[in-house]
């Protein structure tokens, strides 16, 4: 998946000042990694999932990785499993 350089703004909840925003380019956009991981899960492509998660782990901070990618993946996977 080719990642463009269009800017992406996300509120960084880990800042001490809640009004601060941090700007990422698309290579650091957690939503892209989340979507890519969910597609890999739905197609049962373990290699794609692992590669995407590894790429995300070097592109975004650990708090963003956990809060914006891993936790939503676990929640959505649980919801899909339940349904």
C-alpha positions in Angstrom: 0.0 0.0 0.0 1.5 3.3 -1.1 1.3 5.9 1.6 0.9 9.5 0.5 2.4 12.5 2.2 -0.9 14.3 2.8 -0.9 15.7 6.4 -3.0 14.0 9.1 -3.8 15.6 12.4 -4.7 13.6 15.5 -5.3 14.8 19.0 -2.5 13.3 21.1 -4.2 12.2 24.3 -0.8 11.6 25.9 0.2 15.2 25.9 0.1 17.0 29.2 -1.9 19.8 27.5 -5.1 18.2 26.1 -5.5 21.0 23.6 -2.3 20.3 21.9 -2.5 18.5 18.5 0.2 16.6 16.8 0.5 16.4 13.0 1.5 13.3 11.2 2.1 12.6 7.5 0.1 9.6 6.2 3.1 7.2 6.8 2.4 7.9 10.5 -1.4 7.8 10.2 -2.6 5.2 12.7 -6.0 4.8 10.9 -4.2 3.5 7.8 -2.4 0.8 9.8 -5.7 -0.1 11.6 -7.6 -0.5 8.4 -4.8 -2.6 6.8 -4.6 -4.9 9.9 -8.4 -5.4 9.9 -8.3 -6.3 6.2 -5.5 -8.8 6.9 -7.6 -10.3 9.7 -10.7 -10.6 7.6 -8.8 -12.3 4.8 -6.9 -14.4 7.4 -3.5 -13.2 6.0 -1.2 -13.6 9.0 1.9 -12.4 7.1 0.2 -9.2 6.0 -1.1 -8.6 9.5 2.4 -9.1 11.0 4.1 -6.9 8.4 1.6 -4.1 8.8 1.9 -4.2 12.6 5.7 -4.2 12.4 5.6 -1.2 10.0 3.2 0.6 12.4 5.5 -0.1 15.4 8.3 1.8 13.7 6.2 4.6 12.3 4.1 5.7 15.2 4.9 6.2 18.9 4.2 3.3 21.3 1.2 5.1 23.0 -0.4 5.8 19.6 0.3 2.2 18.5 -1.5 0.8 21.5 -4.3 3.4 21.8 -5.2 3.9 18.1 -4.2 0.6 16.5 -3.9 -2.4 18.9 -6.9 -1.7 21.2 -9.3 -0.9 18.3 -8.2 -4.1 16.5 -8.9 -6.2 19.6 -12.2 -4.5 20.2 -13.3 -4.9 16.6 -12.1 -8.5 16.4 -14.1 -9.3 19.5 -17.2 -7.7 18.0 -16.8 -9.6 14.8 -16.3 -12.8 16.7 -19.4 -12.2 18.8 -21.5 -11.6 15.7 
